[in-house]
Structures are given as structure tokens and as C-alpha cells.
Amino acid sequence: MLVARRVVDKLIEFSEETEPWRYMNFVKLQQIFKGRRFLKRIRELFHSLMCLRDDKRVESEKLLFLNEMIAMVEEDIATKEAHVSSG
């Protein structure tokens, strides 16, 4: 009970409110602020993950294009080698 009383006294001192409903509102506002800060952080993390996913998709598309180009060049080389061998 003594600890609870000290906590209440500190809340009153910190919030500069002596009426219970006012310093309890202060506590509730702090909880709301913490909740909003947490949600903001979660949104930032979600946005970062979506950006990483998009970057990964773009890099995968670049690799697919590069593989297609390599295949085309290999076919071109094979065709030219065939012409050289037959000629």
C-alpha cells in the first residue's frame, strides 16, 4: 500500500494535478501516446518490409532478364560456330 501511495504521489507531483480523475487522465493519455507510438513504429516496419519485398521483386526481374539475354547470346554464338564449322 505504501508503494501505491508513493506512485500516486509521484503522479500528482509529475502531472501537477491533485484531483484523481485528472491525474488518471494524465496516465491514460500517456498510455494512448505509447500505443500510438507503437502503432507508428509497426507501420514504419511494415512499410520497410514492403519496400524490401518490392526491391527483391525488381532484382529478381533483372536476373530473369539477364538470364534471357545470356541464353540469346549463347544461341547466337552456337549459330555462328555452326556457320564457321560448315563453311
SULDA-V684443 format. One record per residue. RES is the residue in one small letter. PSI is psi in degrees with one decimal (none if undefined). NEAR is the number of other C-alpha atoms within 10 Angstrom. Layout:
res=RES psi=PSI near=NEAR
res=RES psi=PSI near=NEAR
This chain:
res=m psi=-36.4 near=6
res=l psi=-38.3 near=7
res=v psi=-44.0 near=8
res=a psi=-40.0 near=9
res=r psi=-40.4 near=10
res=r psi=-38.1 near=11
res=v psi=-46.4 near=12
res=v psi=-42.3 near=16
res=d psi=-41.2 near=13
res=k psi=-39.5 near=12
res=l psi=-43.8 near=18
res=i psi=-44.7 near=18
res=e psi=-44.0 near=12
res=f psi=-44.4 near=11
res=s psi=-11.3 near=15
res=e psi=29.1 near=12
res=e psi=137.9 near=15
res=t psi=-14.8 near=13
res=e psi=132.7 near=9
res=p psi=-43.1 near=12
res=w psi=-30.1 near=10
res=r psi=-44.7 near=14
res=y psi=-22.4 near=19
res=m psi=-35.9 near=16
res=n psi=-38.7 near=13
res=f psi=-44.6 near=18
res=v psi=-43.3 near=14
res=k psi=-41.0 near=12
res=l psi=-38.2 near=12
res=q psi=-40.8 near=12
res=q psi=-41.0 near=12
res=i psi=-43.8 near=12
res=f psi=-44.9 near=12
res=k psi=-40.9 near=12
res=g psi=-43.5 near=12
res=r psi=-40.1 near=12
res=r psi=-40.9 near=12
res=f psi=-46.0 near=12
res=l psi=-39.3 near=12
res=k psi=-43.0 near=12
res=r psi=-41.3 near=12
res=i psi=-42.1 near=12
res=r psi=-41.3 near=12
res=e psi=-42.6 near=12
res=l psi=-42.3 near=12
res=f psi=-45.8 near=12
res=h psi=-42.6 near=12
res=s psi=-43.1 near=12
res=l psi=-38.5 near=12
res=m psi=-38.8 near=12
res=c psi=-41.7 near=12
res=l psi=-40.8 near=12
res=r psi=-44.2 near=12
res=d psi=-41.8 near=12
res=d psi=-41.1 near=12
res=k psi=-41.3 near=12
res=r psi=-43.8 near=12
res=v psi=-43.5 near=12
res=e psi=-37.5 near=12
res=s psi=-40.9 near=12
res=e psi=-39.0 near=12
res=k psi=-41.5 near=12
res=l psi=-40.8 near=12
res=l psi=-44.3 near=12
res=f psi=-43.0 near=12
res=l psi=-42.4 near=12
res=n psi=-39.2 near=12
res=e psi=-41.4 near=12
res=m psi=-41.5 near=12
res=i psi=-43.0 near=12
res=a psi=-41.3 near=12
res=m psi=-42.5 near=12
res=v psi=-40.2 near=12
res=e psi=-39.4 near=12
res=e psi=-42.0 near=12
res=d psi=-42.6 near=12
res=i psi=-43.9 near=12
res=a psi=-40.0 near=12
res=t psi=-43.9 near=12
res=k psi=-37.6 near=12
res=e psi=-38.0 near=12
res=a psi=-40.2 near=11
res=h psi=-39.1 near=10
res=v psi=-41.8 near=9
res=s psi=-36.3 near=8
res=s psi=-16.8 near=7
res=g psi=none near=6
